Amino acid sequence: MASASASPFSGFPPHKFLFSNPRKLLPSIRMASEAGGLGEFSSQSASSSPSPPKILDSHLHVWASPQEAVGSYPYFPGQEPSIPGYANFLLKLMSEAGVDGALIVQPINHMFDHSLVTSVLKRHPSKFIGCCLANPAEDGTGIRQLEDLVLKDRYRAVRFNPYLWPSGQKMTNEIGKAMFCRAGELGVPVGIMCMKGLSLHISEIEELCENYPSTIVLLDHMGFCKPPMTDEEHNTFSSLLKLARFPQVYVKFSALFRLSRKQYPYEDTRDLLSQVVSNYGANRVMWGSDFPFVVKECGYKEAREAVSLLANQIPLSSSDLEWIMGRTLGQLFQQPWQAL
C-alpha cells in the first residue's frame, strides 16, 4: 500500500500558493465559524454597515452552444447536450438569483478538452473558478494534463469520475493514486462523483484519504445518497457520515433533485442535511445547483431558495446557513469574488 510520504512525484515542488494546507486551514475555519465572522464571508464587516455574505455555487457546468461546437469547441462524440448550458445564460440566472460566484466543473460533453471552460474562466475571472476532469489514461498523460491545467490555466480543483477509469480498474490503481497525490501537492481538492452509488466506491475513498491526508476531497451531490428507506441505503448513508472522520472530506449539498424522492422543495432531504451538518459541521458543507440540469427541474433561483426553506425546518442557525451557501467554498478557494 502506498503511503503519503512515498509520492510518485517527489521531484516536483509543491505549489502551496494555490490552496492552504488542510491541517492548518480546517482549524482556522472552525474557529472562524465559532467566532461568527471571517473576512468578506462574514455577515458583519469591520465597518459600521453590515456586508451581506457572498452566495457561491459549488457545482455547475457550462458547455458550448451548437454554433460554438461547430467551430472552436466541439462536443465529445456521443455527448452532445440536449439542453442549453451556455455561460451567458448562466450569468443571467445567477444575477437573478443573487449568486455571486461559482465553481465550474468540466462537463463530460467536452470530455478532456477543457478549452471551452478555460475560455469562460478567462472572460470572467471574478465570477468563476474551474474544476478540471481527471484523465485516468494508463499511459499517465492525464497527470501532465492535470499539472498544466492547474499551473498554466489556473484550475483550482479536479474531478475524479470513476466510470472513466479503464474497465475493471479502480481510482486506487497506480494512476489514480498518482493523480490524487499530485493534486494534494498542487493544492487542489479532488471532487469525486459516485453516480452509481457511494457504496461502490467507499473503500476507494477511504484508502485514498488514509494514504494522502493532505489532499482535500469534495463529495459531489452528497455521494448520491438518497433519503434512506432500505437497510442498504441506511448503511450507505451511514458510511457517508463516517467519512467525516477524515478532516479533509467536504460534502456538496447539491443537485437536490437527484437525491430527493419528492418534488420541490425536496423536503425529504432535510434530515440528510441535518445529519451531515451534525457530523461534518456546516463549515464542511457547501450548496451547489448542478446547472444547467437544475433549470428544467425546479429553476436556478428556486434551487438556491430550497436550501433556506430546508434550513428553516431543521432549523439551522443563520451562521450555519451562511457557511453552506458560500462561506465554505469561499474559504476553501480564497477567491476575490465580486457581486453580480
Backbone hydrogen bonds in HBPLUS format (Angstrom, degrees):
<---DONOR---> <-ACCEPTOR-->    atom                        ^
c    i                          cat <-CA-CA->   ^        H-A-AA   ^      H-
h    n   atom  resd res      DA  || num        DHA   H-A  angle D-A-AA Bond
n    s   type  num  typ     dist DA aas  dist angle  dist       angle   num
A0006-ALA N   A0003-SER O   3.11 MM   3  5.22 138.5  2.29  98.8 110.4     1
A0012-PHE N   A0009-PHE O   2.99 MM   3  5.65 166.6  2.01 121.6 126.0     2
A0015-HIS N   A0185-GLU O   3.16 MM 170  6.56 161.5  2.19 150.0 153.4     3
A0018-LEU N   A0015-HIS O   3.40 MM   3  6.29 172.8  2.40 121.2 122.9     4
A0024-LYS N   A0021-ASN O   2.98 MM   3  5.46 139.7  2.15 112.4 123.5     5
A0025-LEU N   A0021-ASN O   2.82 MM   4  5.95 156.2  1.87 154.0 161.8     6
A0026-LEU N   A0022-PRO O   2.99 MM   4  5.74 175.6  1.99 144.8 146.3     7
A0029-ILE N   A0025-LEU O   2.95 MM   4  6.24 147.2  2.06 153.6 163.9     8
A0030-ARG N   A0026-LEU O   3.06 MM   4  6.35 162.2  2.09 153.2 157.1     9
A0031-MET N   A0027-PRO O   2.93 MM   4  6.18 163.6  1.96 152.5 156.5    10
A0032-ALA N   A0028-SER O   2.95 MM   4  6.03 155.6  2.01 140.7 147.8    11
A0033-SER N   A0029-ILE O   2.83 MM   4  6.06 152.8  1.91 150.0 157.8    12
A0034-GLU N   A0030-ARG O   2.96 MM   4  6.24 158.3  2.01 150.5 155.7    13
A0035-ALA N   A0031-MET O   2.92 MM   4  6.10 146.7  2.03 143.0 152.6    14
A0036-GLY N   A0032-ALA O   2.92 MM   4  6.09 124.7  2.24 136.8 150.8    15
A0037-GLY N   A0032-ALA O   3.24 MM   5  5.69 142.6  2.39 154.0 156.0    16
A0036-GLY N   A0033-SER O   3.16 MM   3  5.07 136.5  2.36  92.0 104.3    17
A0041-PHE N   A0038-LEU O   3.04 MM   3  5.67 139.7  2.20 145.8 146.3    18
A0042-SER N   A0039-GLY O   3.23 MM   3  5.77 165.5  2.26 116.3 118.3    19
A0100-ASP N   A0055-ILE O   2.73 MM  45  5.43 143.0  1.86 145.6 157.5    20
A0056-LEU N   A0325-MET O   2.85 MM 269  6.07 157.7  1.90 141.3 149.0    21
A0057-ASP N   A0101-GLY O   2.96 MM  44  6.34 163.9  1.99 146.4 148.3    22
A0103-LEU N   A0057-ASP O   2.89 MM  46  6.38 148.3  1.99 163.4 172.1    23
A0058-SER N   A0287-TRP O   2.93 MM 229  5.96 166.0  1.95 144.3 147.0    24
A0290-ASP N   A0059-HIS O   2.77 MM 231  5.40 158.6  1.82 166.4 158.8    25
A0105-VAL N   A0060-LEU O   2.76 MM  45  5.89 174.8  1.77 175.6 174.7    26
A0061-HIS N   A0291-PHE O   2.87 MM 230  5.89 149.8  1.96 137.4 147.5    27
A0063-TRP N   A0085-GLY O   2.82 MM  22  5.37 159.2  1.86 136.1 141.9    28
A0069-ALA N   A0065-SER O   2.85 MM   4  6.08 152.0  1.93 156.1 165.2    29
A0070-VAL N   A0066-PRO O   3.20 MM   4  6.39 138.8  2.38 138.7 147.0    30
A0071-GLY N   A0068-GLU O   3.06 MM   3  5.17 129.5  2.32  96.5 110.1    31
A0073-TYR N   A0068-GLU O   3.03 MM   5  5.65 168.9  2.04 144.6 142.8    32
A0076-PHE N   A0109-ASN O   2.66 MM  33  5.58 171.6  1.67 155.7 156.8    33
A0079-GLN N   A0076-PHE O   2.87 MM   3  5.40 154.6  1.93 150.5 149.3    34
A0090-LEU N   A0086-TYR O   3.07 MM   4  6.39 158.4  2.11 151.1 157.5    35
A0091-LEU N   A0087-ALA O   2.88 MM   4  6.15 164.6  1.90 156.8 160.3    36
A0092-LYS N   A0088-ASN O   3.11 MM   4  6.26 152.3  2.19 141.3 147.9    37
A0093-LEU N   A0089-PHE O   3.13 MM   4  6.44 160.7  2.17 149.8 154.3    38
A0094-MET N   A0090-LEU O   2.82 MM   4  6.08 159.3  1.86 159.2 165.9    39
A0095-SER N   A0091-LEU O   3.00 MM   4  6.12 158.0  2.05 144.1 149.5    40
A0096-GLU N   A0092-LYS O   3.07 MM   4  6.33 159.2  2.11 147.4 152.8    41
A0097-ALA N   A0093-LEU O   2.95 MM   4  6.10 145.0  2.08 143.8 153.3    42
A0098-GLY N   A0094-MET O   2.89 MM   4  5.88 115.8  2.32 140.5 155.8    43
A0099-VAL N   A0094-MET O   2.92 MM   5  4.88 164.6  1.94 144.3 145.8    44
A0098-GLY N   A0095-SER O   3.33 MM   3  5.15 149.7  2.42  95.0 103.7    45
A0102-ALA N   A0127-LYS O   2.89 MM  25  6.40 148.1  1.99 161.2 170.5    46
A0129-ILE N   A0102-ALA O   3.10 MM  27  6.60 147.4  2.21 153.0 161.6    47
A0104-ILE N   A0129-ILE O   2.83 MM  25  6.18 163.3  1.86 170.6 167.7    48
A0131-CYS N   A0104-ILE O   2.71 MM  27  5.89 148.4  1.81 168.9 161.7    49
A0106-GLN N   A0131-CYS O   2.85 MM  25  6.03 166.4  1.87 174.5 172.8    50
A0110-HIS N   A0107-PRO O   3.26 MM   3  5.99 161.7  2.30 116.2 119.8    51
A0111-MET N   A0108-ILE O   3.06 MM   3  4.50 147.7  2.17  90.5 100.5    52
A0113-ASP N   A0110-HIS O   2.91 MM   3  5.50 160.1  1.95 151.8 151.8    53
A0118-THR N   A0114-HIS O   2.88 MM   4  5.95 163.9  1.90 160.6 166.2    54
A0119-SER N   A0115-SER O   3.03 MM   4  6.13 149.8  2.12 139.8 146.8    55
A0120-VAL N   A0116-LEU O   3.15 MM   4  6.53 148.5  2.25 146.7 155.2    56
A0120-VAL N   A0117-VAL O   3.07 MM   3  5.08 119.4  2.46  95.6 110.7    57
A0121-LEU N   A0117-VAL O   2.93 MM   4  6.24 159.8  1.97 156.0 161.5    58
A0122-LYS N   A0118-THR O   3.02 MM   4  6.24 152.8  2.10 146.9 153.8    59
A0123-ARG N   A0119-SER O   3.08 MM   4  6.25 145.6  2.21 138.1 146.9    60
A0124-HIS N   A0120-VAL O   3.02 MM   4  6.13 142.3  2.17 148.1 157.4    61
A0127-LYS N   A0124-HIS O   3.14 MM   3  5.46 162.0  2.17 112.8 118.5    62
A0128-PHE N   A0124-HIS O   3.16 MM   4  6.21 160.9  2.20 167.7 171.0    63
A0338-GLN N   A0126-SER O   3.32 MM 212  5.76 149.4  2.42 149.1 148.0    64
A0156-ARG N   A0130-GLY O   2.81 MM  26  5.71 152.8  1.88 151.7 157.9    65
A0132-CYS N   A0157-ALA O   2.93 MM  25  6.31 145.3  2.05 148.3 137.3    66
A0159-ARG N   A0132-CYS O   2.66 MM  27  6.04 152.3  1.73 153.7 162.8    67
A0134-ALA N   A0159-ARG O   2.91 MM  25  5.73 171.2  1.91 156.1 157.4    68
A0140-GLY N   A0137-ALA O   3.05 MM   3  5.71 165.4  2.07 120.6 124.1    69
A0143-ILE N   A0140-GLY O   3.15 MM   3  5.68 150.7  2.24 112.3 119.7    70
A0145-GLN N   A0141-THR O   3.09 MM   4  6.39 156.3  2.15 147.9 155.2    71
A0146-LEU N   A0142-GLY O   2.93 MM   4  6.06 153.8  2.00 139.6 146.0    72
A0147-GLU N   A0143-ILE O   3.09 MM   4  6.41 161.1  2.12 147.2 151.5    73
A0148-ASP N   A0144-ARG O   2.94 MM   4  6.22 161.0  1.98 150.9 155.9    74
A0149-LEU N   A0145-GLN O   2.90 MM   4  6.10 163.3  1.93 155.4 159.5    75
A0150-VAL N   A0146-LEU O   3.02 MM   4  6.18 155.5  2.08 151.6 157.9    76
A0151-LEU N   A0147-GLU O   2.82 MM   4  5.84 171.5  1.82 156.7 159.3    77
A0152-LYS N   A0148-ASP O   2.78 MM   4  5.23 152.1  1.86 136.2 144.6    78
A0153-ASP N   A0148-ASP O   3.34 MM   5  6.86 146.0  2.47 145.7 154.1    79
A0155-TYR N   A0149-LEU O   2.94 MM   6  5.66 173.0  1.95 138.4 139.2    80
A0158-VAL N   A0189-PRO O   2.98 MM  31  6.43 153.7  2.05 159.9 168.2    81
A0191-GLY N   A0158-VAL O   2.76 MM  33  6.06 156.2  1.81 148.2 155.8    82
A0160-PHE N   A0191-GLY O   2.65 MM  31  5.97 167.7  1.66 174.5 175.0    83
A0193-MET N   A0160-PHE O   3.17 MM  33  6.48 164.6  2.19 169.7 169.5    84
A0164-LEU N   A0161-ASN O   2.97 MM   3  5.76 164.6  1.99 130.6 132.3    85
A0165-TRP N   A0162-PRO O   3.33 MM   3  5.53 161.8  2.37 102.4 107.7    86
A0169-GLN N   A0166-PRO O   2.96 MM   3  5.61 154.6  2.03 148.2 148.0    87
A0173-ASN N   A0170-LYS O   3.04 MM   3  5.57 152.0  2.12 120.5 119.6    88
A0177-LYS N   A0173-ASN O   2.92 MM   4  6.14 169.1  1.94 166.1 167.9    89
A0178-ALA N   A0174-GLU O   3.03 MM   4  6.14 154.6  2.09 141.9 149.5    90
A0179-MET N   A0175-ILE O   2.91 MM   4  6.16 160.1  1.95 155.4 159.9    91
A0180-PHE N   A0176-GLY O   2.90 MM   4  6.04 161.2  1.94 150.0 155.9    92
A0181-CYS N   A0177-LYS O   2.87 MM   4  5.91 163.9  1.89 148.0 152.8    93
A0182-ARG N   A0178-ALA O   2.91 MM   4  6.01 159.3  1.95 142.2 148.7    94
A0183-ALA N   A0179-MET O   2.84 MM   4  5.99 152.0  1.92 145.9 153.3    95
A0184-GLY N   A0180-PHE O   3.23 MM   4  6.54 154.8  2.30 143.5 149.0    96
A0185-GLU N   A0181-CYS O   3.05 MM   4  6.45 152.5  2.12 147.0 155.1    97
A0186-LEU N   A0182-ARG O   2.85 MM   4  6.08 150.4  1.93 150.6 158.7    98
A0187-GLY N   A0183-ALA O   2.90 MM   4  6.03 116.8  2.31 135.8 152.4    99
A0188-VAL N   A0183-ALA O   2.92 MM   5  5.24 168.2  1.94 149.4 149.5   100
A0187-GLY N   A0184-GLY O   3.13 MM   3  4.91 140.9  2.29  91.3 102.9   101
A0190-VAL N   A0216-ILE O   2.79 MM  26  6.10 165.7  1.81 149.5 151.1   102
A0218-LEU N   A0190-VAL O   2.84 MM  28  5.97 159.6  1.88 136.4 138.3   103
A0192-ILE N   A0218-LEU O   2.88 MM  26  6.26 153.8  1.95 162.9 166.1   104
A0220-ASP N   A0192-ILE O   3.14 MM  28  5.85 155.1  2.20 141.7 148.6   105
A0197-GLY N   A0194-CYS O   2.90 MM   3  5.30 162.2  1.93 119.5 123.7   106
A0200-LEU N   A0197-GLY O   3.21 MM   3  5.76 149.2  2.31 111.8 119.1   107
A0201-HIS N   A0198-LEU O   2.91 MM   3  5.41 150.4  2.00 115.1 124.0   108
A0202-ILE N   A0198-LEU O   2.90 MM   4  5.75 121.1  2.26 157.7 174.5   109
A0204-GLU N   A0201-HIS O   3.08 MM   3  5.29 120.2  2.45 102.3 117.0   110
A0205-ILE N   A0201-HIS O   3.03 MM   4  6.33 162.2  2.06 159.5 164.5   111
A0206-GLU N   A0202-ILE O   2.95 MM   4  6.15 163.8  1.98 151.5 155.9   112
A0207-GLU N   A0203-SER O   3.00 MM   4  6.13 159.1  2.04 142.5 148.2   113
A0208-LEU N   A0204-GLU O   2.96 MM   4  6.19 163.8  1.99 152.8 156.9   114
A0209-CYS N   A0205-ILE O   2.94 MM   4  6.11 161.0  1.97 151.2 156.7   115
A0210-GLU N   A0206-GLU O   2.91 MM   4  6.04 158.0  1.96 150.4 156.4   116
A0211-ASN N   A0207-GLU O   3.02 MM   4  6.14 158.7  2.07 148.4 153.7   117
A0212-TYR N   A0208-LEU O   2.93 MM   4  5.86 147.3  2.03 145.5 153.8   118
A0215-THR N   A0212-TYR O   3.14 MM   3  5.85 170.9  2.15 124.4 126.9   119
A0217-VAL N   A0248-GLN O   2.90 MM  31  5.99 169.2  1.91 144.6 146.1   120
A0250-TYR N   A0217-VAL O   2.78 MM  33  6.02 155.8  1.84 155.9 163.9   121
A0219-LEU N   A0250-TYR O   2.93 MM  31  6.24 166.4  1.94 146.6 150.1   122
A0252-LYS N   A0219-LEU O   3.03 MM  33  5.85 164.8  2.06 150.5 149.2   123
A0223-GLY N   A0220-ASP O   2.89 MM   3  5.73 144.4  2.01 126.5 134.8   124
A0224-PHE N   A0221-HIS O   2.71 MM   3  5.34 155.5  1.77 121.4 129.9   125
A0222-MET N   A0252-LYS O   2.91 MM  30  5.55 126.6  2.20 144.5 159.3   126
A0225-CYS N   A0222-MET O   3.22 MM   3  5.91 151.0  2.31 115.5 120.9   127
A0234-HIS N   A0230-THR O   2.94 MM   4  6.23 155.7  2.00 151.7 158.8   128
A0235-ASN N   A0231-ASP O   2.91 MM   4  6.16 157.1  1.96 150.0 156.0   129
A0236-THR N   A0232-GLU O   2.95 MM   4  6.20 152.7  2.02 145.7 153.4   130
A0237-PHE N   A0233-GLU O   2.95 MM   4  6.14 163.9  1.97 149.1 153.1   131
A0238-SER N   A0234-HIS O   2.91 MM   4  6.05 151.9  1.99 143.4 151.9   132
A0239-SER N   A0235-ASN O   2.97 MM   4  6.22 144.9  2.10 140.4 149.3   133
A0239-SER N   A0236-THR O   3.10 MM   3  5.07 119.1  2.49  91.8 106.7   134
A0240-LEU N   A0236-THR O   3.07 MM   4  6.47 143.2  2.21 142.8 152.8   135
A0240-LEU N   A0237-PHE O   3.12 MM   3  5.00 120.9  2.49  91.2 106.0   136
A0241-LEU N   A0237-PHE O   3.06 MM   4  6.43 159.4  2.10 150.7 155.0   137
A0242-LYS N   A0238-SER O   2.94 MM   4  6.20 150.4  2.03 145.6 154.1   138
A0243-LEU N   A0239-SER O   3.21 MM   4  6.40 129.6  2.48 135.6 146.3   139
A0243-LEU N   A0240-LEU O   3.17 MM   3  5.37 140.7  2.33 100.8 111.7   140
A0244-ALA N   A0241-LEU O   3.11 MM   3  5.72 161.9  2.14 113.6 119.4   141
A0245-ARG N   A0242-LYS O   3.14 MM   3  5.99 172.7  2.14 121.9 124.1   142
A0246-PHE N   A0243-LEU O   3.01 MM   3  5.81 167.3  2.03 122.3 126.1   143
A0249-VAL N   A0246-PHE O   3.09 MM   3  5.78 171.1  2.10 129.2 130.0   144
A0251-VAL N   A0284-ARG O   2.90 MM  33  6.32 165.3  1.92 159.1 162.3   145
A0286-MET N   A0251-VAL O   2.98 MM  35  6.46 148.8  2.08 155.7 163.0   146
A0253-PHE N   A0286-MET O   2.72 MM  33  5.72 146.7  1.83 139.6 150.6   147
A0255-ALA N   A0288-GLY O   3.25 MM  33  6.50 142.2  2.40 130.4 136.2   148
A0258-ARG N   A0255-ALA O   2.84 MM   3  5.54 154.8  1.90 120.6 128.4   149
A0259-LEU N   A0256-LEU O   3.01 MM   3  5.10 138.1  2.19 100.3 112.3   150
A0260-SER N   A0256-LEU O   2.92 MM   4  5.97 161.0  1.95 164.8 168.0   151
A0266-TYR N   A0263-GLN O   2.89 MM   3  5.50 160.4  1.93 122.4 127.0   152
A0269-THR N   A0266-TYR O   3.04 MM   3  5.92 167.4  2.05 126.1 129.6   153
A0270-ARG N   A0267-GLU O   3.11 MM   3  5.47 164.7  2.13 113.0 117.0   154
A0273-LEU N   A0269-THR O   3.00 MM   4  6.31 162.1  2.03 155.8 159.3   155
A0274-SER N   A0270-ARG O   2.95 MM   4  6.23 163.0  1.98 151.7 156.7   156
A0275-GLN N   A0271-ASP O   2.98 MM   4  6.12 165.5  2.00 149.6 152.3   157
A0276-VAL N   A0272-LEU O   2.95 MM   4  6.12 158.9  1.99 151.4 157.8   158
A0277-VAL N   A0273-LEU O   2.92 MM   4  6.06 166.5  1.94 156.3 159.6   159
A0278-SER N   A0274-SER O   2.99 MM   4  6.15 153.5  2.06 142.1 150.0   160
A0279-ASN N   A0275-GLN O   2.99 MM   4  6.16 145.3  2.12 142.9 151.1   161
A0280-TYR N   A0276-VAL O   2.79 MM   4  5.80 167.1  1.80 156.7 160.9   162
A0281-GLY N   A0277-VAL O   2.75 MM   4  4.62 139.6  1.92 121.1 133.5   163
A0284-ARG N   A0281-GLY O   2.99 MM   3  5.73 152.3  2.07 125.6 126.5   164
A0285-VAL N   A0282-ALA O   3.17 MM   3  5.15 158.0  2.22 113.7 112.1   165
A0287-TRP N   A0324-ILE O   2.77 MM  37  5.58 154.2  1.83 157.8 149.6   166
A0294-VAL N   A0290-ASP O   3.23 MM   4  5.80 145.9  2.35 122.5 129.8   167
A0295-VAL N   A0292-PRO O   3.09 MM   3  5.59 150.4  2.18 112.9 121.0   168
A0297-GLU N   A0294-VAL O   3.10 MM   3  5.00 131.9  2.34  94.5 108.4   169
A0298-CYS N   A0294-VAL O   3.02 MM   4  6.11 173.0  2.03 164.4 162.2   170
A0299-GLY N   A0294-VAL O   3.09 MM   5  5.90 169.4  2.10 145.7 143.8   171
A0303-ALA N   A0299-GLY O   3.08 MM   4  6.23 139.5  2.25 136.5 146.7   172
A0303-ALA N   A0300-TYR O   3.05 MM   3  5.12 123.9  2.38  96.7 111.1   173
A0304-ARG N   A0300-TYR O   3.26 MM   4  6.70 151.2  2.35 149.9 156.3   174
A0305-GLU N   A0301-LYS O   3.06 MM   4  6.39 160.7  2.10 148.8 154.3   175
A0306-ALA N   A0302-GLU O   2.88 MM   4  6.00 140.3  2.04 146.3 155.7   176
A0309-LEU N   A0305-GLU O   3.11 MM   4  6.45 157.2  2.17 152.9 159.6   177
A0310-LEU N   A0306-ALA O   2.96 MM   4  6.23 160.0  2.00 152.2 157.1   178
A0311-ALA N   A0307-VAL O   2.82 MM   4  5.97 157.5  1.87 147.5 154.6   179
A0312-ASN N   A0308-SER O   3.01 MM   4  6.17 150.3  2.10 145.3 151.7   180
A0313-GLN N   A0310-LEU O   3.04 MM   3  5.18 130.2  2.29  98.7 112.2   181
A0314-ILE N   A0310-LEU O   3.18 MM   4  6.50 135.2  2.39 146.8 158.6   182
A0316-LEU N   A0311-ALA O   2.74 MM   5  5.03 140.6  1.89 136.5 145.9   183
A0321-LEU N   A0317-SER O   3.05 MM   4  6.34 161.3  2.09 151.6 156.5   184
A0322-GLU N   A0318-SER O   3.01 MM   4  6.21 151.3  2.09 142.1 149.5   185
A0323-TRP N   A0319-SER O   3.10 MM   4  6.45 154.4  2.17 149.0 155.3   186
A0324-ILE N   A0320-ASP O   3.08 MM   4  6.39 165.6  2.10 154.1 157.1   187
A0325-MET N   A0321-LEU O   2.92 MM   4  6.04 156.8  1.97 151.0 157.4   188
A0327-ARG N   A0322-GLU O   3.10 MM   5  6.08 176.2  2.10 145.5 144.3   189
A0326-GLY N   A0323-TRP O   3.37 MM   3  5.59 163.6  2.40 104.9 109.7   190
A0328-THR N   A0323-TRP O   2.98 MM   5  5.08 168.0  1.99 134.0 131.9   191
A0330-GLY N   A0326-GLY O   2.84 MM   4  5.92 164.9  1.86 157.6 162.8   192
A0331-GLN N   A0327-ARG O   2.82 MM   4  5.84 154.5  1.89 144.8 150.8   193
A0332-LEU N   A0328-THR O   3.03 MM   4  6.22 152.9  2.11 147.5 154.9   194
A0333-PHE N   A0329-LEU O   3.17 MM   4  6.36 160.7  2.21 153.3 156.8   195
A0334-GLN N   A0330-GLY O   2.83 MM   4  5.49 137.6  2.01 142.0 151.1   196
A0337-TRP N   A0335-GLN O   2.81 MM   2  5.53 133.5  2.03 109.0  94.5   197
